[in-house]
Amino acid sequence: MDTMVINNREEFSQWAIERANAIIVVQGSALATAARSGDEAQLSSAANALGQTIVDTLLDAFDCLVDED
């Protein structure tokens, strides 16, 4: 993922929307495909991958917050 500088709330909101969309496209599609297959192991793996991606993204967001006060 490319590094970007976020200077205000609007840029942060745009980043969050774009990141959420990317997560849904990749991880959500994998989860839906796994659910459709009926393979419990594949479904569990896809669900865990989705959850981990969400956690990683939240940690990235919090790690990049800078208090300018």
Summary of the structure (lengths in Angstrom):
residues: 69
radius of gyration: 15.1
end to end distance: 28.3
largest distance: 52.0
contacts: 141
relative contact order: 0.11
helix: 77%
strand: 0%
